[in-house]
Amino acid sequence: MAFEKTAKLQGSADEYTLSPDLKKYTLRDNAFEELKTGNFQYLRTLTSDSVANQEVKLKIVISEDLSKLKIATTTMNGLRPVIIYKGDAFKEICEKYKFIMQDFSNKGIFEKK
C-alpha cells in the first residue's frame, strides 16, 4: 500500500487527511512511534479477545514529511488485510476504529473529509 494524501479503510465512507498544522511532537505524544525510516507508525490491536488467530490490528503510517498517510486493518501477523466493514461480525471493531479516529481528529492529527 502506497502513501496517499487521503486515506480510508476499504468499505468505509470516511476519508481522512493529515492536518496542515500537524507537528512531529503531536504524533509522539499520541502513541505514534518514529521508525528508522523517519516515518511515524501507530499500531494497535482493535479486538478485546486474546484469541491470536482472530485479532485485528489497526496500522496507521504517516510519511516523514507529514504530508501523506496509509491506514489499514490487518490480521495479527500483519500479512493479510481485514475488511472490518463487511457484515456484522466486526461491529465492535468498527466502533473502536471510529473512536480512535475521532480522538485523533479532535487532537489535530487528522481531518475528516
C-alpha positions in Angstrom: 0.0 0.0 0.0 1.4 3.4 -1.0 1.3 6.7 0.8 -1.6 8.9 -0.2 -2.9 12.4 0.6 -6.2 11.0 1.7 -6.7 7.5 3.1 -9.6 5.3 4.2 -10.3 1.8 5.1 -11.8 -0.5 2.5 -15.5 -0.4 2.7 -15.6 2.8 4.8 -17.1 6.1 3.7 -14.9 8.2 6.0 -11.8 9.6 4.4 -9.0 11.3 6.4 -6.2 13.7 5.5 -3.5 15.0 7.7 -4.0 18.3 9.5 -1.8 21.1 7.9 -0.8 22.1 11.5 0.4 18.7 12.4 3.8 18.5 14.3 6.0 15.6 15.0 5.8 16.0 18.7 2.0 15.7 18.5 2.4 12.3 16.9 4.9 11.2 19.6 2.5 12.4 22.3 -0.3 10.3 20.9 1.5 6.8 20.7 2.9 7.1 17.2 6.4 5.5 17.0 9.1 7.1 14.9 10.6 4.4 12.6 14.2 4.2 11.4 13.0 5.5 8.0 11.7 8.6 9.7 8.0 7.7 9.2 5.6 7.5 12.1 3.6 4.4 12.9 0.6 3.8 15.1 -0.1 0.1 15.7 -2.8 -1.2 18.0 -5.0 -4.2 18.4 -8.7 -3.5 17.9 -10.1 -6.7 19.4 -10.6 -7.3 23.1 -10.4 -11.1 22.7 -6.9 -12.5 23.0 -7.5 -15.4 20.6 -4.4 -14.9 18.4 -6.0 -16.1 15.2 -8.9 -13.7 15.3 -7.2 -10.4 16.4 -7.3 -7.4 14.1 -4.7 -4.7 14.2 -5.0 -1.1 13.1 -2.0 0.3 11.4 -1.5 3.9 10.5 1.7 5.1 8.9 2.5 8.8 8.3 5.3 9.9 6.0 8.4 11.6 7.4 7.4 14.9 5.9 3.9 14.7 7.4 2.2 15.0 4.1 0.9 11.5 3.3 -0.5 8.5 5.1 -1.6 4.9 5.0 -4.4 3.3 7.0 -5.0 -0.5 7.2 -6.5 -3.2 9.3 -4.7 -6.5 9.2 -4.5 -9.9 10.8 -2.4 -10.1 13.9 0.7 -11.1 12.0 0.1 -8.3 9.5 0.2 -10.5 6.4 -3.5 -10.2 5.3 -5.8 -7.3 5.2 -9.1 -7.5 7.1 -12.2 -5.7 5.8 -13.9 -4.6 9.1 -16.9 -3.1 7.3 -18.1 -6.4 5.9 -21.0 -7.9 7.8 -21.9 -7.6 11.5 -19.0 -9.7 12.7 -16.8 -6.7 13.1 -19.3 -4.2 14.5 -17.4 -3.7 17.8 -14.1 -3.3 15.9 -15.7 -0.6 13.7 -16.8 1.3 16.7 -13.3 1.2 18.2 -11.8 2.3 14.9 -14.2 5.2 14.7 -13.5 6.2 18.3 -9.7 6.2 17.7 -10.0 8.2 14.5 -12.4 10.8 16.1 -9.9 11.2 19.0 -7.1 11.8 16.6 -9.2 14.3 14.7 -10.0 16.1 18.0 -6.3 16.3 18.8 -5.5 17.9 15.4 -3.8 14.9 13.7 -6.4 14.1 11.1 -9.2 16.0 9.3 -12.2 14.1 8.2 -13.3 14.8 4.6 
